[in-house]
Amino acid sequence: MHRDMRCNAFCTMRWMVLFFSFGSLWAGDPPSVRIELTREEFRPVAQDWKISGMGLTEDGHVIVPGKQALLQLLNSLDVPYSFIEEISGHEIEDLSHAEDTQIPSSYFDPDSFETWVTDLVNSHSAIARLIQIGSSVQSRPIWAVKISANCDVEEFEPELRVISNIHGDEKASLMVCTDVMEWILTQYGSNSVATDLVDGTEMWFVPMVNPDGNAYDANPGNPGLEGRRTNMHGVDLNRNFDGPQGNDPFSGGAYPFSEPETQAIKALSDSYDNVFLLGLSLHSGAACFNSVWNSSTTAELPDLANFFSSRTGGSPCGNSSGHCAVPAPDSLAEAYFNGCTYSGFWYVCGADWYITFGDTNDWSYYFESTLDTTIEITQTKTPPAHLIPDYTQRHRNGVLNYLYSAFQGIHGLVTDQIDGTPLEAEITVTEFPKPVRTGTTLGDYHRYCVPGRYAIRVEAEGYHDRNIGGVAVLKEQRTRVDVQMIPDTYSFVDIASCWPNEGPFDSNENGRVDVLDLIKFQ
């Protein structure tokens, strides 16, 4: 963007900023900055220059981190802004709770969480494993809890992921994550939802992605402050993932996955052979269901109908000036809607709220085809402790409903038709043209779909493509479609050329003549 092409609105206000070494001024996160343009005026600038928002003020102005490089860019573009002074992260989201400045003692810190989760898993060792998947900048362990009926066996079942507290000051997210995890483990065998999830899925919970941020105290003489948003490198971890346009260049680190905490989340897919069907990334500081995309308002969203019937047709959204999305019938968004009782909760495609780059949702969907959603739990990031039982209960069924949606859609095994070997393949539902891949161990695939009738296409290197139509998906049911792939070394011309005079015979004794019978003549 050339200087003479900028919107005239940018030139109506100019702010003089004295640049100091932010590291010497602020030991924790840099100050927050309010963009003095409307959200609509700022959106094309954010899109063109990859500027991620942190949230919105109550009157709809975008909040960005006060990083020196970003402030220099804003100055060069004549974008007016002001510092938000003496306001903590959660108060940016909801100024009506300015008195809530201390973390109640019942919130987990890294030490109390480790003790609690170790005891919880040990008490349910038949269906749970505690696994250290990485370490933070300050060498604190990052713990994952794997829950399944047969934790040590790779099974034909969908894999689900829930993470929280990636922003260290958003501790309400941590409490909802731990509440759901504890409920599933303690209710297994007595509650049908908990039992179905444990018996029929493989769930991974990472409640404290950013333990250093959780533990951070900006004033050691006054313990109990909220922690810090970023990790101890000053990187916003939810801007450090990869995505359609990479990570955030200002607050998201030098390059995607530069940080040990985000590397740990990536390892869940890369190192543990997980192909996650669904994911939830829990945050706090607002109250909404935030789906992909977060980095673009115009990019095609193949799975829109699996979330929303209308992207902007709902009533006005919370503290944004736009309109909410409308949950589609029998969709992931409606599943959460049917379970969540938190007052004022709303639904949105992320970039329609504010634009971010390098977040968990966009990485998960773009690279992994995981239907990953951000849930903003509470208007304040760390509400008073006496509210923990209330807000965790209000979100519990929403989270459970979302996870239980894994039992709706299409699933199956993809194998070699000759010898039954599991195959690495891509499966595309033509109505939702974002392919999912099979697991490498079993060749199993799992694809969420709203009810309907679909066609699927299966592709595997070295094999003929398969197209299968008329696949019906019913509400809260899975349709199994196993696919046997024919090696592309066999052509039908080759088969015809060696057809014996007596014709085919039932070589596999299945009562019909099929392709396998013909291949036996090769």
Summary of the structure (lengths in Angstrom):
residues: 522
radius of gyration: 25.1
end to end distance: 62.9
largest distance: 92.9
contacts: 1805
relative contact order: 0.11
helix: 30%
strand: 22%
